[in-house]
Amino acid sequence: MRHNKCVLLVLLFHLFAISPVRAQSRLKKAWTKVDGFLEERYYRTSSDTNYVVRPDCRWTLKLRGNQTGNSLHAKGTVEGTYSRADISASHKTTISIGVAYRGISLAYSINPAKLKGIYDDYELNFNYYGSRLSLDASYQRSTSMSGDIKYGDELSRMEKGDVTMKVYNLAGYYCFNHKKFSFPAAFSQSYIQRRSAGSWLAGLSYQGGHIDTNKELKERVPDSYDVHIKFGHFGIGGGYGYNLVLWKKWLFHLSLLPTFVVYNYNRMTVNEESINASRIRFNMLFNERAAIVCNITPRYFAGTTLVMTNSLFDDKSVVINQNKWIARVFVGMRL
């Protein structure tokens, strides 16, 4: 009996001693397969390597400073009375740290003003930059909107906290000359543009949301106007982008994608009196991009980018224009 217990203890000892080794070996094999798949995916490209190449690295680390702004202008005649709103959100400044492995990246942003409790807006951005397809999407909820609202001959001042704005923006691009022209080289640095090249672009864009006055405005100014603005625009169009390479290290990018609005919904309500814009008008959405990137060495890089979305609407009933932009400066290292 004692002999059987000893044998059992020895077997258990070997089992627990060997299991972590086997588990570690299995994890290593699994990671080797995953890493091999990512490496194959990373270097698999249809690009002309005389123009566009992948950086020879596994890891990319990036430190980035960001600033965003958003403004909205609306006007219309409600029940014979002319109304106008000119409001804008406080600029948001954040610092982000990004880590990418084989072209797959994650980033975390810190807002110093939010940590101090002096900024309460919320914004979420999603960016995808591929050889052929690129996508920018954002959602912003802001209570820092301030500005003027005019109703007839009376002018009302809106302070921070009086208005809540929720806005969605989406822009998608298809690059025709993807073998020689690279959006990622300018905006994610997951590619390097070696020679100058341009490309025609096809794309779509959406801009929508609503703005509502809060009860805080009524409490502060009892005779103020109750204003609600809703808007939604979907556009399809095309444009052009160009990457200019100078001295083998500098990349200058500029692109414009105008889209014609094929669906339009604008509505302004002032003190429960509403008016809608015409559904079919000559309206446009514009997406503009600019970037400067310096590949200081094969390992280190730095630069700045600017992405803007704005609208041009011409309607006798309701005119709503939104202008949103995000500017970034960054430094990075490849390992």
N, C-alpha and C positions, 0 to 999 in steps of 0.2 A: 504494500500500500504506500509506504514511504517512498519506495523506488518510483512508483507511478507518479506521485506528486512532484518528485524531482524532475522527472522527464517533462511533465506538463509545464513546470516553471521555466525550464530551459527553452521549450518550444515557444512559450509566450514571450520570453526575453528576445529570442531571435526574430519573432514576428514584429514586435514593436521596434526593434533595432533596424530591421530591413525595410519596413513600411515607409518611413520618411525618405529613405534613399530612393526607393522605387517611385514614390510620389514626386520627388524632386526630379528624377529622371524623366518621368512622364511629362511634367510641366515644361522641362527643357526641350523635349521633343516637340511638344505642342507649340511652344513659342518659336522654335526653329521653323516650323511649317508656316505659322502666321507671318513671321518676319520675311520668309522667302516669298510668300504671296504678296506682301506689301512692297517688297523690293522689286518684284517683277512688274507689279502695277505701276510703281513709281517711274521706272525707266521705260515702260512700254508707251510709246508715243508715235503718232503719225506725223509729227512736226518735221520740217526740214531743218536738220541740225546745223546747217550753215547759217540759219537765222535764229532758231530757238532751241535751247538746250535745258536739260535739268541740271541743277547744282549737284555736284557729287558729294552728298552728305546724307546722314541719317536724321540728325536733329537740327532744328532751327529755333533759336530763341530770339524773342523780339520784345523790346520795351517801347511803348507807344503812348503819346499824349493826344487826346481827342477833344474836340470842341464841336458842339452842335447848336444850331439855331433853327427857329421855326416861326414864321409869321403868316398872318392871314388877313386878307382884305375882302370885305363883302359889302355890296350895295344893291339897293333895289327900291322900288316904290310899292308900298303896302297901303292899300285902300286910299290911294291918292297922296300919301305922305312919303317923302323921300327918306330913306334910312341908309346909314353907312356905318360900318364897323372896321376899325383898324387896330388890330391887337397883335401882340407877339409874346412868345415865351422867353423866359430868362435863358441866357446861354448856359449850356451845361459843359463843364470841363471835367474830364476823367483821365485817369492814368491806368493803362492796362498792361498786363504781362501775358505774352503768348508763347506757347510751346507747340511745335509741330514735329511730327515723326513721319518721315516718308510722305510728306505732303498733306497729312491729316493733322489739323491744328485745333487747339482749344485756347481760349483767352479768358482772363478774369479782370474785370475793371473795378477801380476804386474811385469814388467821387468824394474828394475832400470836403466839399460843401455839404454833402449829405451826412457825412460823419459828424460834422459840426451842428447838424440839425437846422441848417438854414436853406436847405433845398429839398423839396418833397416830390419832384417830378420823377416819372419812371419812363425808361426807354429801353426797348429790346431791338437789337439789330442782328440780322442773319445775312451772311455773305457767302456766296459760292462762286469761285472763279475756276472754270475749266477751259480746256483748249477751244472747244466749240461753243459751249453754253456758259453763261454767267448769270447770276441772280443776286439782286439786292432786295431785301425785305426789312421793313421796320414797323414798329408799333410804338407810339408815344402817348402817354397820359400826362397831361400838364395841368397844374393848378396855379402856375406862376404867370399865366397870361395877364397882360395889362395893356391898356390903351384907351382909345376913345370910341364911343358909340354915339352917333348923331341920329336923332329922330325928329324930322322936321327942322325947326330952328333951334331945338334944344340939344345941348351937348352934355353927355354924361361921361364921367371919367371912371374907368374900371381899374381897380387895383388888384394886386396879387391876392388870390383866394376868392375873387368875385366870379370867376369863370373857370369852367372845366372843359378841357379840350381832349378828345381822343381821336387820333389820326393814324391811318394805315397807309403805307406806301409800298409799292411793289414795282420792280423793273426787271425784265428779263431780256437777255441779248442772245442772238445767234451770230457767230463770227464766220463769215464765208471763207476768208483767207487764213484759216486757223493753222495752216502749215508754216506760215511765215510771220504771222502777227499774233501776239500773246497779250491778253488781258492780265493773266496771273503775273507776268513779269513786272507789270506796273503796280498791281494792287495787293498781291500776296507774296511776291518774291519767291514763289515756288518754281518759277522758270526764270531763265535769263535770256533777254533779247540781245542777240549778238550783232545783228545788222538792222538797219532801218526798214520798216515795212508798214503798210496800212491795210485796212480791210473795210469793205462794206458790211453793214450790220442790219439785221432785222430784229424787231423786238416788239414787246408789248409793255404796257404800264398801267398801273391802277393807283388811284388816289382817292381816299374816302375817309369819312369820319363825321363827327358832330361836335358842336360847341354849344354849351348851355350856361346861362347865368345861374349862380348859386344863391341860396337863401341868405348868405352873408352879405350880398349886395343889397337885398331888400332891408336887412336889418341895419345896414349902415346908411343907406339912402332909401327911405320908405317910398318915395315917388319915382324911383328908377324904373327903367323898362325891363320887362321880362323877354329876353331874346333867346331864340333857339335857331341854330343853323345846322342843316344837314347837307352833305354833299357826297357824291360818288361819281367817279369818272373812270372809264376804261378806254384805253387807246391802243391802236396798232399802227406801226410805222417802220421807218428805217433810217439809218444814218451812216456815219463814217467815223472811223478811229484811226489814229496814226501813232506809231512809236518811232521816235527819232533817236538814233544812237550816235553819240559823239565821243570821240577819243576812247572808244571801247569800254569806258566805265560809266558814262552818263546816259540815262534814258529819260526822254521827255515825252510824255503821253498827253494827247488831247483827243477827246471824242465827243460827239453830239448825236443824240438819238431823239428826234422829234416824233411824236405819235399823234395821229388824228383820233379824236374822241369819237367812238362809235356808240357809246352808251353814256348818257349824261343825266345826273339827278342833282338838282340844286333846289333847296327850299329854305326860305327865311321866314321865321315867325316872330312877330313883335307884338307883345300883349295879346296873344291868342289870335291875331290876324295874320294869315299866311299867304304866301305867294310862291309859286313854283316857276322855275325856268323852263323854257322850251326844251323838249327832249332832243331835237335835232338842230344843231347850230354848228357854225364853224369854230370849234374849240380844239385846243391843242395842249398836250403835256410835253414837257421838255426834260430830258435827262442829260446832264452835262458832267464830264469827268476831266480831271487834269491830275497829272502826277509827275514828280521828279524823283528819280532813284539813282543813287550813286553806288556802284559795286566797288567799294574802296579797294578791296582785295577779294580773292575767291572766298575768303572766310567772313569778312565784315562788309556790311552795307548800311545805308542810311537814306532817308528821303522824306517826302511829304506828299500827301494826296488830298484831293478835294472832290467831293461828289455832291451834286446839287439836283434837286427836283423842283420844278416850278410849273405853273400853269398859265395859260392865256385863254380867257373866256370872254366872249362878246355876246351878251344877251340883254335885250331891252328890259327884261323883267327882273332877273337876278344875276349878278355877277359875283363870282367867288373865286379868288386867286389865293393859292397857298404856295409858299416858298420855303423849302426845307434844305438844309445843307449840313454836311459834316466834314470837318477838316482834321487831318491827322499829320503828326510828325513822328518819326520812328527811327530807331537804330536797332540793328540785329546782328546775330552771329550764327554761322553755320558750323556744325560739328560732325 
